[in-house]
Amino acid sequence: MHTPAEWYGSREQSLGVNDEDWSPLVGARGWVVLASDIHIFEREHEYRAYLKAGVPVFLLPGQSRVAERVELVARNLAAMCAYASQRGPGVWRLTVRGPEEYRPPAAKKRGKARGWRNRAGPS
């Protein structure tokens, strides 16, 4: 696991860094994003940055405790690896039942989102 703080020197320095700046770093390495800020996908420029970078994103419940997050990742890890290996952009909420596709508000605003794969998971 890597954090933006590793790239920018500290957590404080990484706060406020634009997704347009760091998502290409993640995408170029074939990494995924674990996030709890669902609002990033309400802002179209941030949504486009993830699409352009080809980053799979897995959303954790924003108000969850660390233990709950660890449990969700452990429970969903195999599915996350399978989804990420498809190397395309996508956003999924992690749940106890497994990853569920999340269609961001920015995608709905744009109508049909080019480059967005409407899929529930690996075939």
C-alpha positions, 0 to 999 in steps of 0.5 A, a space after each residue: 500500500 502506498 499513500 500520497 504522503 509518500 510521494 509528497 513528503 508528508 500527509 500535510 504536503 499531500 493534502 489538497 493535491 489535485 487528483 489530476 496530478 497524482 492519479 496518472 502516477 497510480 495509473 502508470 504503475 497499475 495500482 488501484 485506489 482505496 478511497 472513502 471520499 465519495 465526493 471526488 466523483 461529483 467533481 467532473 474534472 476529478 472524475 475525468 482524471 481517474 478515467 484518463 489514468 485508467 485507475 480502478 477505485 474501490 470505495 470504503 464507507 466514509 464513516 467506518 472504523 479502521 477495523 471495519 475497513 480492514 475486514 471489507 478489504 480482506 473480504 473483497 481482496 480476491 475480487 478486487 484483484 480480479 477487477 483491477 487486472 482488467 486494467 480499466 477504469 471503474 469504481 466499486 463500493 466495497 460491501 460485505 456482499 462483495 464489490 458493487 459498481 458505483 456510477 458517479 454523479 459526474 458520469 450521470 451528468 455527462 450522460 453516456 460516459 466515454 471510456 467508462 466500463 459499465 460492468 459488474 465485475 470480471 467475466 
